[in-house]
Amino acid sequence: MASARALVGDEGIRQRSFVHAHGSSTPANRVTESELFDRVAAAFGIEQWPIAAVKAYVGHSLGPASGDQLVAALGSFHYGMIPGIKTIPAVANDVHRDHLLISQTDIDRRRQGLDVAFINTKGFGGNNATGVVLSPRLVETMLRNRHGVAAFNAFKHRQLETVNRAKEYDQAAQRGQFRIEYHFGENMIDDQALQISPEQVQVPGYHQPITLESRSPFADMLDSAQPA
């Protein structure tokens, strides 16, 4: 939360952020996760922090779970809608929500927009870690300011090919025409071709070697620890 505030300010996190919760409905997890969110929201002055949980729609996908949340968050940025948690009859009484907005209907944020999503399924269960995702609009503004209008416009022009290919794939998928790509074993590096020494590792196809640091950053701490 502090990292996001440094980027978008207090108003950004209070008015234009939302959370994709891990969203387990177990009695222990729903209490601990909601309590953490509620306490953080209170600490940063958020009155009604929108909470989404894509797991309500796709189930517990384990490995891809944070990817599920990222895709859903990008959808919210694009359409301005935060999906409600529609697969529950009610929010459990033991869920902390003094400062949270846990809605069973979609939350319309098209007017004020969305700048930040916090995705909370980067570990297995509960609140192992939380990722900060900035909206495409905000990222494009940052890129334009850093690199200039000319460089940004050139990037957008190059990006058109990728955007058009994505649209073509999406339209084909909606017609049931899937082009499954399987690249196992392609472009692999032969481990026998690695050149390994105490100072560096040379990887085929790469000009610069991987240098192996030989100086200990803890030398000052270890001098007196050498055996007599």
N, C-alpha and C positions, 0 to 999 in steps of 0.2 A: 504493500500500500504506500509506503514511504517512497519507494522507487517510482511508482506511478505519479504520486503527487509532485515529485521533482520535475516531471515532464509536463504534466497538464494542469498543475495547480490545484488548490483546494476546491474551486468550483467544478473543475473537471471531474474529480473523483466523487464529489458529492451529488452532482446533477447528471453526469453523463457516463457513469460506469455501472457495470453489473457483474454478477458472479455466475459461473457455471459450477455448481456444487458437485462434489463426488456423488451425492444424492442417494446413498444407501438408506433404505427405510428401516434398517435394523434398530432396535431400541437404543443400543449403545451409540452407534455412529450418528444417528440423526440428532441426538442430544449434544454430543461433543462437537460435531461440525457446526451446528447452528449456534452453539454458545460462542465458539471462536469467532464466527462471522459477526455475531451480534456485538461482541465486545470490541472488535476492531472497528466496526461501523460507529459505535458510540465514541471511541477514542478519536476518530477523525471527523466527527460532526456530521455523520450521515444519518438522516432521519428514517428514510425508507429505501433501503438498498435492495434493488431487484435481484432475486435469486432464481436462476434457471437450473434445470437438471435434465440434460438430454438423455440420461439413462432411463428416464421415464418412457422414452419412445423406442430406444434401440436395445435396452437391456444392458447387462454387465459384460462389456466387450473386452475386459482385461487389457491386453497389450495396446490396442488401438484407442483406448478410452479417451486419452487426452486429444487424439486426432479427431475423434467424434465431437468433442467439445470445441475444438478449434474451428472445424467446419461449420458448426452451428453458430459460433460467435461471428464468423465472417458473414453468415447469412443475416444475422441481426444487424451488423454494420450496414449491410447493403439495403435491407428492407426497412430498417428502423423498428423492427418488432422483436421483442423478447418473448420466446415461447413460454406459455404457462405450463405448470405441472398438472396436466389434465387427467392423469391416471390415478389420482387419489380422490377419495370421497370428501376428505377434509384434512387439514393439517393437524398432526397429533398434538395433544395438549402439552407434551413435554418438550416440544421444539421451541427454542429461544427465538423470539422475533419482535422484540421491542423496537428494534431499529431495522428490521428486515421486511421486505415486501415479497412474500411467498404467495404467488397468485396461481389460481387454477385456470385463469384465462390469460390470453396473450396481453402483453403490456405494450402499448403503443408509445414509442419514443421518436416518432418521425418528426415532431415539431422541434424538440430540443437537440435531437441527434445523440449519437453515442460515440465516445472517444476511447474507452478502455473496457476490456473484458478481462476478468480474472478466471483462469481455468484451473480447477482444483482436483484434477485426476492425474497428476504427474507421478503418483506413487500408487501403492496398493492399499487402498482403503483410507478413509479418514482424511487428515490434513497433512500428508507427508511433505508436500511442496505445492506452491502455487505459482503459475506462470502469468506474466503480464503481457497482454496482447493489445497493441495499439490499432486503432481503426485505419483502414487504407487512406481515408481522407487526411488524417493527421500525419501519417507517414509520408504521403506525397508532399504535404506542405513542408515537412522537415527536409526532404530530399531537395525540393526546389530552393529552399533557403540556403542549404549547405553548398549545392553545386551550381546554382544559377539557373535561370530560365532556359537558356539555350541547351545546356546539357540535359536538363529535365525533359524538354520537348523531344530531344533526340532519343532519349530513353523510351518515352511514351510511343514514339513512332516504331521503335524496334519491338516494343511489347505487343503491338497490334497482331503480329503473326501468332504469338502465343495465345492471345485472347480469342482470335478467330478459330484456332485449332481446338481450343477448349469448348467453344460454342458448337462446333461441328461434332465433337465427341458427345456432348450432352444431348444434342438433337438425335444423333444416331442411337444413343442409349435409351432414350425415351421411346424409340421405335423398336426396341429389343435387339438392336444390331450392335452387339458388344465386340470390340476388338481387344481381346485379352492379349497382353504383352507378357512374355516370359523370357527373361534374359539370363537365366541361371548359367553360369559358366562362361559368359561372354566378358571380354575385356579384363580378364583376371591377370594378376601379376604372378609370374612363376617365382615362388619363394626361393628356388635355387639360384635365381639371378640376383638376389639381394647381396650387396657387398657390405659386410659387417666388420667393423673394427672397434677398438676401444674408444675412438674419437667420434665416429660418425656411422650412419647407415645410409648407403646410396641405393635409392629405389629406381628401378628401370623406368625410363620415360620422364623422369624429373631431373632437371638440371641441378637444382640445389639439394645438397644432402641434408639429412636430419642430423644435426650436431648433438652430441652427447656431452652435457655439462660435466666437467671433471672437477670443478672447484665447488667445494661444499659451501652452501650458504649459512651453514651452522658451524663454520670452523672456529669462530671465537668461543663457541659453547663447548667444543669438543677437545680443545688443546689440553686442558687439565684432566681429561678423561682417558688419555692414552695410558696404556699399561706401563709400569715402571720397568 
